[in-house]
Amino acid sequence: MAGRYRAVAVESHYWKPGDNYIQDIIEAIENIVADGDFVTVSEKAVSTALGTLIDEKSVKPSRLARFIAKYWMQLVWPYILGPLCHLRQKTIEFLRSYPTEEGSRHKQLALEQSGFLQALMHGSEGAIDGSNLPYSYVSLPLENAQKIAQKLRERIRSRLGKSVSVVIVDTDKTYSLKGFHFTPRPKPLKGIHSFGGALAYVAGRFFKLKKRATPLAVAGSRITTEEAIEIAKIANRTRGTGAGRTVWDMAKTFNVTLTSVTWKMLDTVKHRPIVIIRPKTQMKQ
């Protein structure tokens, strides 16, 4: 299916809380977008612009959170679950040195926001994400992705006169078994089942099920769940990883500790929160 589309990543400055991301998107795609395109946008970038962030320095970890950070993360994941899930050796090494204090705060937030099974994930618990964010900030998943996608589509139509579909995408994986799609993260697109937290993640990875990025909302086009997942996959592959795929990668990029990345550092990295995906049949017309 990927051969049916052509994709181009569109660069933008790094969106900070309070930025008018809709205006930035319209200006960035103005001379590129055409009728019938899929305009895909990173959930993380939108969440950051909307200020849906929490500073984990303010979180007070419970005994359970400390237990998860110290024992579950430093022992169970790197020595048992990591190999079963076919994690990269680099990721396993990072988990062996999982930071107890910062990790305890992170796990406490996951427990409060998403529950126990999500807190057992080795990363992106409940779609809480700290990559490409400074200091101790993490972003929360969007609560109203469909409304945001619809609003953006309407603004593109009114400002640029283009009829497009808008898709909001997350890098967290959806796993597929024939026609059944599931993901550990909450609030995916309708047609993708969300359940199990770490259990769903381990099942998908252990059995080496087909894994792709997760669409959260589609506005302007009646496409199947499978098509939406494929578009999310293309967008994720085309966009790149910004300062790093994980918080560890990000810290390594800037050669600082996990909580020492600054807004200024992130400003120096090329960010591509928008990917325009065009059906090839449309290009021939």
FITI-350377 format. One line per field, with one value per residue (C-alpha): residue number from 1; x, y, z. Coordinates in pm, whole numbers. Example, Ala and Ser with C-alpha at 12.3 -4.5 7.8 and 13.67 -1.06 7.14 Angstrom:
<recs>
n	(1, 2);
xx	(1230, 1367);
yy	(-450, -106);
zz	(780, 714);
</recs>
This chain:
<recs>
n	(1, 2, 3, 4, 5, 6, 7, 8, 9, 10, 11, 12, 13, 14, 15, 16, 17, 18, 19, 20, 21, 22, 23, 24, 25, 26, 27, 28, 29, 30, 31, 32, 33, 34, 35, 36, 37, 38, 39, 40, 41, 42, 43, 44, 45, 46, 47, 48, 49, 50, 51, 52, 53, 54, 55, 56, 57, 58, 59, 60, 61, 62, 63, 64, 65, 66, 67, 68, 69, 70, 71, 72, 73, 74, 75, 76, 77, 78, 79, 80, 81, 82, 83, 84, 85, 86, 87, 88, 89, 90, 91, 92, 93, 94, 95, 96, 97, 98, 99, 100, 101, 102, 103, 104, 105, 106, 107, 108, 109, 110, 111, 112, 113, 114, 115, 116, 117, 118, 119, 120, 121, 122, 123, 124, 125, 126, 127, 128, 129, 130, 131, 132, 133, 134, 135, 136, 137, 138, 139, 140, 141, 142, 143, 144, 145, 146, 147, 148, 149, 150, 151, 152, 153, 154, 155, 156, 157, 158, 159, 160, 161, 162, 163, 164, 165, 166, 167, 168, 169, 170, 171, 172, 173, 174, 175, 176, 177, 178, 179, 180, 181, 182, 183, 184, 185, 186, 187, 188, 189, 190, 191, 192, 193, 194, 195, 196, 197, 198, 199, 200, 201, 202, 203, 204, 205, 206, 207, 208, 209, 210, 211, 212, 213, 214, 215, 216, 217, 218, 219, 220, 221, 222, 223, 224, 225, 226, 227, 228, 229, 230, 231, 232, 233, 234, 235, 236, 237, 238, 239, 240, 241, 242, 243, 244, 245, 246, 247, 248, 249, 250, 251, 252, 253, 254, 255, 256, 257, 258, 259, 260, 261, 262, 263, 264, 265, 266, 267, 268, 269, 270, 271, 272, 273, 274, 275, 276, 277, 278, 279, 280, 281, 282, 283, 284, 285);
xx	(0, 292, 366, 35, 154, 424, 526, 718, 817, 762, 1002, 887, 1044, 1019, 672, 668, 369, 146, 265, -4, 62, -235, -96, 250, 108, -83, 225, 447, 223, 85, 292, 298, -45, -303, -663, -691, -370, -341, -187, -46, 64, 257, 49, 357, 414, 49, 42, 353, 208, -113, 89, -36, 284, 372, 698, 782, 997, 672, 561, 606, 664, 490, 650, 493, 640, 984, 954, 862, 1150, 1415, 1326, 1080, 1266, 1626, 1581, 1263, 1275, 1645, 1690, 1353, 1102, 1356, 1494, 1143, 1029, 1334, 1439, 1755, 2067, 2114, 1769, 1838, 2160, 1974, 1715, 1984, 2080, 1724, 1735, 1572, 1478, 1362, 1213, 1011, 850, 775, 618, 410, 271, 193, 12, -194, -273, -303, -301, -89, -56, 55, 311, 468, 558, 928, 848, 562, 344, -12, 134, 318, 633, 948, 1142, 1203, 1110, 1342, 1425, 1177, 879, 662, 364, 25, -184, -443, -791, -969, -762, -1066, -1182, -829, -801, -1140, -1054, -723, -890, -1148, -881, -677, -986, -1083, -730, -581, -890, -768, -979, -753, -775, -599, -453, -302, -37, 161, 483, 352, 290, -27, 2, -195, -300, -483, -770, -743, -551, -453, -225, -107, -168, -502, -742, -637, -847, -1179, -1118, -796, -844, -669, -611, -358, -79, 243, 59, -45, 306, 473, 226, 277, 655, 696, 493, 659, 325, 318, 378, 315, 260, -82, -337, -542, -786, -884, -1086, -1210, -1180, -1363, -1077, -1048, -861, -594, -544, -522, -258, -59, -70, 49, 335, 442, 421, 627, 894, 916, 919, 1233, 1303, 1399, 1648, 1613, 1375, 1392, 1491, 1821, 1888, 1797, 2036, 2310, 2248, 2327, 2578, 2393, 2204, 1843, 1697, 1951, 1817, 1699, 1449, 1744, 1905, 1584, 1559, 1882, 1737, 1545, 1181, 935, 602, 408, 412, 205, 103, -32, -198, -7, -332, -397, -53, -138, -453);
yy	(0, 234, 241, 419, 738, 1000, 1175, 1491, 1613, 1985, 2163, 2409, 2580, 2397, 2458, 2578, 2618, 2899, 2893, 2928, 2589, 2614, 2934, 2774, 2472, 2687, 2898, 2590, 2402, 2698, 2643, 2264, 2130, 2028, 1911, 1549, 1548, 1399, 1655, 1454, 1620, 1488, 1456, 1539, 1869, 1972, 1871, 2081, 2386, 2353, 2341, 1996, 1943, 1845, 1917, 1591, 1771, 1856, 1492, 1309, 937, 670, 349, 162, 406, 370, -9, -6, 229, 42, -323, -362, -124, -211, -587, -724, -520, -551, -915, -1077, -872, -684, -1000, -1149, -831, -828, -481, -328, -396, -22, 8, -283, -117, 208, 20, -139, 210, 343, 654, 570, 921, 1073, 739, 718, 1054, 944, 619, 803, 1031, 726, 562, 876, 948, 603, 325, 31, -162, 152, 230, -111, -7, 60, 390, 606, 497, 594, 796, 1019, 1124, 1313, 1291, 1619, 1812, 2003, 1960, 1735, 1813, 1542, 1575, 1417, 1256, 1474, 1440, 1585, 1481, 1453, 1809, 1940, 1758, 1890, 2248, 2234, 2095, 2375, 2642, 2502, 2508, 2864, 3009, 2816, 2700, 2340, 2038, 1803, 1533, 1589, 1297, 1327, 1063, 922, 721, 465, 139, -31, -408, -594, -957, -1000, -750, -699, -389, -310, -72, -22, 354, 515, 692, 567, 603, 418, 67, 26, -148, -1, -230, -403, -149, -347, -675, -560, -430, -755, -964, -755, -758, -1120, -1259, -1017, -885, -619, -286, 63, 415, 492, 730, 917, 1111, 1147, 1446, 1490, 1141, 813, 569, 227, 169, -20, 274, 518, 303, 280, 659, 695, 457, 656, 984, 849, 707, 1029, 1270, 1150, 1169, 1531, 1540, 1167, 874, 843, 1064, 877, 947, 1312, 1349, 1182, 1419, 1718, 1537, 1627, 1445, 1337, 1650, 1905, 1956, 2316, 2491, 2660, 2325, 2195, 2508, 2403, 2075, 2039, 1963, 1820, 1793, 1796, 1536, 1577, 1247, 1248, 955, 875, 842, 1207, 1304, 1153, 1360);
zz	(0, 70, -303, -360, -192, -215, 107, 187, 533, 594, 825, 1090, 1386, 1717, 1862, 2222, 2456, 2333, 1972, 1705, 1550, 1311, 1161, 1141, 958, 709, 632, 601, 356, 161, -154, -132, -43, -305, -304, -192, 14, 360, 596, 886, 1208, 1507, 1823, 2031, 1852, 1888, 2254, 2319, 2141, 2343, 2664, 2762, 2961, 3315, 3493, 3666, 3922, 4096, 4117, 4449, 4393, 4600, 4726, 4437, 4184, 4344, 4336, 3967, 3881, 4080, 4036, 3749, 3520, 3615, 3642, 3481, 3163, 3072, 3176, 3106, 2909, 2695, 2530, 2498, 2322, 2095, 2214, 2073, 2277, 2320, 2476, 2710, 2824, 2892, 3099, 3314, 3427, 3448, 3674, 4004, 4122, 3792, 3693, 4015, 3943, 3588, 3705, 3964, 3694, 3481, 3773, 3831, 3468, 3312, 3572, 3681, 3353, 3171, 3442, 3376, 3020, 2962, 2788, 2658, 2948, 2862, 2573, 2822, 2641, 2738, 2412, 2230, 2545, 2779, 3147, 3330, 3106, 2954, 2724, 2784, 2508, 2337, 2480, 2175, 1873, 1645, 1716, 1662, 1328, 1214, 1314, 1129, 817, 821, 864, 574, 355, 451, 430, 138, -48, -42, 42, 238, 500, 832, 1024, 1373, 1430, 1723, 1705, 1959, 1781, 1671, 1627, 1363, 1338, 1011, 1042, 1418, 1530, 1889, 2074, 2433, 2416, 2506, 2272, 1926, 1613, 1614, 1485, 1683, 2017, 2320, 2617, 2834, 2860, 2905, 2837, 2490, 2420, 2524, 2320, 2007, 2035, 2149, 1860, 1616, 1495, 1226, 1400, 1269, 1400, 1546, 1391, 1650, 1432, 1067, 945, 591, 449, 495, 484, 642, 966, 771, 535, 826, 997, 675, 633, 994, 918, 611, 805, 1093, 863, 661, 956, 1132, 1505, 1577, 1863, 1924, 1927, 2308, 2601, 2612, 2245, 2297, 2591, 2388, 2095, 2316, 2538, 2859, 3134, 3088, 3248, 3121, 2768, 2719, 2491, 2321, 2240, 2088, 1874, 1697, 1568, 1244, 1325, 1076, 1259, 930, 655, 340, 184, -170, -346, -665, -859, -776, -917, -1257, -1296);
</recs>
